Amino acid sequence: MTRREFLKSASAASLSALASGFPRQIFAASEEKLDATADTVIVLWMAGGMASTETFDPKRYTPFASGLKPQEVLSTFPQIDTVVDDIKLTEGLENIARVMDRATLIRSYTAGDLGFILHSRHQYQWHTGYAPPQTVAAPHLGSVIARTLGPRDAAVPAFIDIGQRFDVGEGEELKAFHTAGFLGSEYGPFLIADPQEALKSVRPPAGMGPARFEKRDALYRKLAAASPIGQLGSNYQKESLLRSLDNAHRLLSSPAAKAFDLELEPEASYKRYDTGRFGLGCLLARRLTEAGARFIEVTSEYIPFQYWDTHENGHTRTADLKKSIDAPVAQLVLDLEERGLLKRTLIVLASEFSRDMLVEGKPDKTVKDQVTVPEVITELKHYGMHRHFTDAGSVLLFGGGIKKGYLHGRTAEDRPCKTAENRVVIEDLHASIYRALGISPKLSYEIERRPFYVTRDGVGKAIPDLFERA
């Protein structure tokens, strides 16, 4: 599937969502009620493909030297100890290493076989649980949670997405899953591209008085009525759009809006998170968790060939990326713990797939190479993980009833460093997230007179070993 085909199929599904009516919730008659271990989910999204062997699954370290052969390089960082004896990380994650006694580390996440690898397609599958194309607009994981459980605080958006812009790179492809789909606009993400600008998203522009603001709101509602949903949508979709506007209006006048103001944070606390947009996104996520958000995603942002999309200079760029995530991720864990919130907040750090120097896809299902790797490494820009590896990746979990100091899954020590034990697929990872929230993986919503399950075909199974109690 090409990007054009992906966009075409996503657009068709979005159009079908306009006509969808009320998505009635369906439960399996035999499904037992699950006791929730978490109330809130925070996803820390390493967009672009985080190489697990360079971060949370260290392998044999080979320092840079001109004349190296790519097949000799499994990891470009030495391993470091953590506070858990049998869990090692790579150099540059020293702060996270100190909180691993609060964590479960999955090393055996395996991405889907979607053919020629497009980041947007794998990100779509990770966030919705379904491989595109779909005949309906599949809702984001956060939208399912918002629709199923509702907001924790009526004034705070249930689903907040921090850090991703849509006017750069593959913005249109990313929009395909940053949506509530057939569930309706009111369950879609409240988007904050830059955490430093978060307050502006919940305040009228400077100099705009109440009367002018009300006129602006009335005009916006007219524009919404003239939008595709307003013109072509079902009554349910139109009403959902209006409810989303009402929710936004309510937030503007609510004391909860203060949670979006990072300037209210003490200077010392601000500095601990201030490693860039991602770090401040983690700080904002902590404040929003305190305020009552239900689902928050903080992304390092996906832009082709930038951030974790390390097609060149894999080592040097990963070193910088680890500096941007190490302190704020650890601080988020500690701050939530200090406030008594970690126990009921599930933190999930993940990426769409891993990377390898040589293998594109899976060893037994390789796909067309997208990166040229020389036979001999003579320049630092070729030192690091460049190709898309889908047979093993790391997922880091904290809080929300998850075991502490636990390692799940194992990968091969030599190339190809594929999953060797306790494989985890997206259906089961999502089922485990839903399990923490007390949501059955067999829950479905009726759309187009058929059930649409929150895990693909309802086959997802929560992984008991991840939880403190089954």
C-alpha positions in Angstrom: 0.0 0.0 0.0 1.3 3.4 -1.0 0.8 6.6 1.0 -1.7 7.7 -1.7 -3.7 4.5 -1.3 -3.5 4.8 2.5 -4.9 8.3 2.4 -7.6 7.3 -0.1 -8.8 4.4 2.1 -8.7 6.6 5.2 -10.7 9.3 3.5 -13.3 6.7 2.4 -13.6 5.4 6.0 -13.9 9.0 7.3 -16.7 9.7 4.9 -18.6 6.6 6.0 -18.3 7.8 9.6 -20.3 10.9 8.7 -23.4 8.8 8.1 -23.0 6.5 11.1 -25.6 6.7 13.8 -25.5 6.2 17.5 -22.8 3.6 18.3 -24.6 1.3 20.7 -22.4 -0.5 23.2 -22.5 -4.3 23.1 -21.3 -6.6 25.8 -20.7 -10.3 25.6 -23.4 -11.9 27.8 -20.9 -14.1 29.6 -18.4 -11.4 30.2 -17.6 -10.9 33.9 -17.2 -7.4 35.3 -13.6 -6.5 35.6 -12.2 -4.6 38.6 -10.2 -1.6 37.4 -6.7 -1.1 38.6 -6.3 2.3 36.9 -8.4 5.4 36.2 -6.0 7.2 33.9 -3.7 6.2 31.0 -0.7 8.2 29.9 0.9 7.0 26.6 4.5 8.3 26.0 4.8 7.8 22.3 8.3 7.5 20.7 7.2 8.3 17.2 9.3 7.1 14.3 10.6 3.7 15.5 12.7 3.5 18.7 15.5 1.0 18.4 15.1 -1.3 21.4 18.7 -2.6 21.2 19.8 1.1 21.7 17.5 1.7 24.6 15.6 -0.9 26.7 17.0 -4.2 25.3 20.8 -3.8 25.2 22.9 -6.3 23.2 26.6 -6.7 22.6 28.2 -3.2 22.4 30.5 -2.4 19.5 32.2 1.0 19.7 32.6 3.1 16.5 35.7 2.5 14.4 36.2 3.1 10.8 36.2 -0.2 8.9 33.4 -1.9 11.0 31.1 -4.2 9.1 27.4 -3.6 9.8 26.8 -7.2 10.7 29.2 -6.7 13.7 27.0 -4.0 15.2 24.1 -5.0 17.5 24.2 -2.0 19.8 26.1 1.3 19.7 25.7 2.0 23.4 27.1 0.1 26.4 24.7 -1.3 28.9 24.1 0.1 32.4 22.8 -1.3 35.6 19.3 -0.5 37.0 17.9 -0.8 40.5 16.6 -4.2 39.4 19.4 -6.8 39.2 18.2 -8.7 36.1 17.2 -5.6 34.1 19.8 -3.7 32.1 19.3 -0.6 30.0 21.6 1.3 27.7 23.8 4.3 28.5 21.9 7.5 28.5 18.9 6.2 30.4 20.4 6.5 33.9 17.3 8.3 35.4 14.9 5.8 34.1 17.3 3.1 35.4 16.7 4.4 38.9 12.9 3.9 38.8 12.8 0.5 37.1 11.8 -1.0 40.4 8.4 0.6 39.7 8.3 -0.8 36.1 7.3 -3.7 34.0 9.5 -3.9 30.8 8.2 -5.8 27.8 10.9 -6.7 25.4 8.9 -8.9 23.0 6.3 -6.5 21.4 5.9 -7.6 17.8 4.5 -5.3 15.2 2.0 -6.4 12.5 3.0 -7.7 9.1 1.7 -4.8 6.9 3.9 -5.3 3.9 6.0 -2.4 2.7 6.6 -0.4 5.9 4.9 3.0 6.3 5.2 4.6 9.7 1.7 6.0 9.5 0.2 2.6 8.8 2.0 1.0 11.8 1.1 3.9 14.0 -2.5 3.6 12.8 -2.5 -0.1 13.9 -0.9 0.7 17.2 -3.3 3.4 18.1 -6.6 1.8 16.9 -5.7 -1.9 17.1 -6.6 -2.4 13.5 -4.5 -2.6 10.3 -5.6 -0.1 7.6 -7.5 0.1 5.4 -10.8 -0.3 7.3 -14.3 0.2 5.9 -15.2 2.3 8.9 -13.2 5.1 10.6 -11.6 3.2 13.5 -11.5 5.1 16.7 -8.2 5.9 18.6 -7.5 3.9 21.7 -8.0 7.2 23.7 -11.4 7.8 22.1 -12.6 4.3 23.0 -11.6 4.9 26.6 -13.2 8.3 26.6 -16.5 7.0 25.2 -16.6 3.9 27.4 -15.7 5.4 30.7 -16.5 9.1 30.2 -14.5 12.0 31.7 -13.1 11.9 35.2 -13.9 15.6 35.5 -16.7 17.1 33.4 -14.6 20.2 32.7 -11.5 18.5 31.6 -11.3 16.8 28.1 -11.2 13.1 28.6 -8.7 12.6 25.7 -5.8 15.0 25.3 -3.0 14.6 22.8 0.2 16.6 23.3 3.1 17.3 20.9 2.0 16.3 17.3 1.6 18.9 14.6 -0.3 18.1 11.4 1.1 20.8 9.1 4.5 19.0 8.7 5.6 15.7 7.2 2.8 13.1 6.9 0.2 15.2 8.7 -2.7 14.0 6.7 -1.8 10.3 7.3 -1.5 11.0 11.0 -5.0 12.6 11.1 -6.5 9.2 10.0 -6.1 7.8 13.5 -6.1 11.0 15.6 -9.9 10.8 15.6 -12.8 9.2 17.4 -14.0 7.9 14.1 -17.6 6.6 14.2 -17.8 7.3 18.0 -18.3 11.0 17.3 -16.4 14.3 17.6 -16.9 14.7 21.3 -14.6 11.7 22.0 -11.8 12.9 19.7 -8.5 14.3 21.0 -8.1 17.8 22.5 -5.0 18.7 20.5 -2.1 20.6 22.0 0.8 20.9 19.5 3.2 22.7 21.8 2.9 22.3 25.6 4.4 25.7 26.1 1.3 27.1 24.2 -1.2 24.9 26.1 -2.8 27.8 28.0 -3.6 29.5 24.7 -5.8 26.6 23.8 -8.1 27.2 26.8 -8.1 31.0 26.7 -9.6 33.5 24.3 -7.0 35.6 22.4 -5.6 38.5 24.3 -7.8 41.6 24.2 -10.9 39.7 23.3 -13.7 40.6 25.7 -16.7 38.3 26.6 -19.1 39.9 24.1 -16.7 39.5 21.2 -15.9 36.0 22.3 -19.6 35.0 22.2 -19.9 36.5 18.7 -16.8 34.5 17.7 -18.3 31.3 19.2 -21.5 31.9 17.3 -19.6 32.3 14.0 -17.6 29.2 14.7 -20.8 27.2 15.2 -22.1 28.4 11.8 -18.9 27.2 10.2 -19.3 23.9 12.0 -22.8 23.6 10.5 -21.3 24.2 7.1 -18.6 21.6 7.6 -18.8 18.1 6.1 -20.3 16.7 9.4 -22.7 19.6 9.6 -23.9 19.1 6.0 -23.6 15.3 5.5 -23.4 13.8 8.9 -26.1 11.8 10.6 -28.1 13.4 13.4 -25.9 11.7 16.0 -22.6 12.9 14.3 -24.0 16.5 14.2 -25.1 16.4 17.8 -21.7 15.0 18.8 -19.9 17.8 17.0 -22.1 20.4 18.9 -21.4 18.6 22.2 -17.6 18.8 21.5 -18.0 22.6 21.0 -20.0 22.9 24.3 -17.3 20.9 26.1 -14.6 23.3 24.8 -16.7 26.3 25.8 -17.1 24.8 29.3 -13.4 24.4 29.8 -12.7 28.0 28.9 -14.6 29.2 31.9 -13.6 26.4 34.3 -10.9 26.6 37.1 -9.6 23.4 35.6 -8.1 25.5 32.8 -5.3 26.4 35.2 -3.9 22.9 34.7 -2.8 23.9 31.2 -0.7 26.8 32.5 2.9 25.6 32.9 3.9 29.1 34.3 2.1 28.1 37.5 4.6 25.3 38.0 7.4 26.0 40.5 10.6 26.9 38.8 12.6 24.0 40.2 9.9 21.5 39.1 9.7 23.1 35.6 13.5 22.8 35.2 13.4 19.0 36.0 11.2 18.5 33.0 12.6 21.1 30.7 14.4 19.0 28.1 12.4 20.3 25.2 8.8 19.9 24.0 8.6 16.2 25.0 9.8 16.9 28.5 7.4 19.8 29.0 4.7 17.5 27.5 5.4 15.1 30.4 5.0 17.9 32.9 1.7 19.0 31.3 0.6 15.3 31.4 1.2 15.2 35.2 -0.8 18.4 35.7 -3.6 17.2 33.6 -3.7 13.9 35.4 -4.0 15.8 38.7 -6.8 17.8 37.1 -8.8 14.8 36.0 -7.9 13.8 32.4 -8.8 10.3 31.5 -6.3 9.5 28.6 -3.3 11.6 27.7 -0.7 11.0 25.0 2.6 12.8 24.8 4.5 12.3 21.6 8.1 13.0 20.6 6.3 13.9 17.3 6.5 12.0 14.0 8.2 13.9 11.1 9.8 11.7 8.4 13.6 11.4 8.9 13.5 13.3 12.2 13.5 12.3 15.8 13.2 8.5 16.2 13.0 8.0 12.4 16.8 7.4 12.4 17.7 6.6 8.8 21.0 8.3 9.2 23.2 9.2 12.2 21.4 6.6 14.2 23.8 6.7 17.1 24.2 10.4 17.6 20.5 11.2 17.2 19.5 8.4 19.6 22.0 9.8 22.2 20.2 13.2 21.9 16.8 11.6 22.0 17.6 9.7 25.2 18.6 13.0 26.8 15.1 14.4 25.9 13.2 11.5 27.5 15.3 10.2 30.3 14.8 12.8 33.0 11.2 13.7 32.3 9.9 10.1 32.1 11.6 9.3 35.5 10.3 12.5 37.0 6.8 11.9 35.8 6.9 8.5 37.6 8.3 10.0 40.8 5.9 13.0 40.8 2.8 10.8 40.3 4.1 8.5 43.1 4.7 11.4 45.5 1.1 12.6 44.9 -0.4 9.2 45.4 -1.5 9.0 41.7 0.8 6.4 40.3 -1.1 3.5 41.7 -4.2 4.4 39.6 -2.3 5.8 36.6 -1.0 3.5 33.9 2.0 4.9 32.0 2.8 3.2 28.7 6.0 4.1 26.8 6.0 2.6 23.3 6.9 3.0 19.6 5.5 1.5 16.4 8.4 -0.8 15.9 12.2 -1.2 16.5 15.2 -0.8 14.3 18.1 -2.9 13.1 21.3 -2.2 11.0 20.4 -4.9 8.4 16.9 -6.4 8.7 13.9 -4.7 7.1 10.7 -6.1 8.6 11.0 -9.6 10.1 13.8 -12.1 9.4 11.3 -14.5 7.8 9.1 -11.8 6.2 11.6 -9.2 4.9 10.3 -6.4 2.8 11.9 -4.0 0.4 14.8 -2.1 1.9 14.4 1.6 2.3 17.9 2.5 3.6 21.2 2.0 1.9 23.7 0.5 4.4 27.4 0.4 3.1 29.3 -2.9 3.3 31.9 -1.2 5.5 31.1 1.7 8.0 33.6 4.5 7.5 31.5 7.5 8.7 29.7 8.1 12.0 26.4 8.8 10.2 26.2 5.1 9.2 26.8 3.9 12.8 23.5 3.1 14.5 20.2 1.4 13.7 18.6 2.5 10.4 16.2 -0.1 9.1 12.6 -0.9 10.3 12.6 -4.0 12.5 9.2 -5.4 13.4 10.0 -8.7 15.1 10.8 -7.3 18.6 10.4 -4.0 20.3 10.2 -2.7 23.9 7.2 -1.3 25.8 7.8 0.2 29.3 4.9 0.2 31.8 4.5 1.9 35.2 1.7 2.1 37.7 -2.0 1.2 37.2 -1.7 -2.3 38.9 1.3 -3.3 36.8 4.0 -5.5 38.4 7.1 -3.7 39.8 10.6 -4.6 38.7 9.3 -7.2 36.3 10.8 -8.3 32.9 8.5 -9.8 30.3 9.7 -11.5 27.1 13.1 -12.2 25.8 14.9 -11.6 22.4 17.7 -13.4 20.7 21.2 -12.2 21.8 22.6 -12.3 18.2 21.2 -11.0 15.0 18.4 -11.2 14.1 17.4 -10.1 17.6 13.9 -11.4 17.2 11.4 -12.3 19.9 12.4 -15.6 21.5 9.9 -15.8 24.4 6.5 -14.4 25.4 5.6 -12.7 22.2 3.2 -9.7 22.7 1.0 -8.4 19.8 -1.1 -5.2 19.7 -4.4 -7.0 20.4 -3.0 -8.4 23.7 -1.3 -5.1 24.6 -4.5 -3.2 24.1 -6.5 -5.9 26.0 -4.0 -5.4 28.9 -4.5 -1.6 28.9 -8.3 -2.1 28.8 -8.0 -4.7 31.5 -6.3 -2.1 33.8 -9.3 0.2 33.2 -11.9 -2.5 33.8 -12.9 -2.7 30.1 -13.4 -6.0 28.5 -11.4 -6.7 25.3 -14.6 -8.2 23.9 -16.6 -4.9 24.3 -17.9 -3.8 20.9 -19.9 -0.9 19.4 -22.5 -1.5 16.8 -21.8 0.3 13.6 -23.2 -0.4 10.1 -25.3 -3.1 11.8 -22.3 -5.1 12.9 -20.1 -5.2 16.0 -16.8 -3.3 16.0 -14.7 -4.7 18.8 -12.3 -2.6 20.9 -9.6 -5.3 20.1 -9.6 -6.8 16.6 -12.5 -9.1 16.3 -12.6 -9.3 20.1 -9.6 -11.7 20.1 -7.3 -9.6 22.4 -6.4 -11.2 25.7 -5.0 -9.4 28.7 -1.6 -10.7 29.8 -2.0 -11.8 33.4 1.8 -11.9 34.1 1.9 -8.1 33.7 -0.4 -7.4 36.7 0.3 -7.5 40.4 -2.8 -9.6 40.7 -4.6 -11.4 37.9 
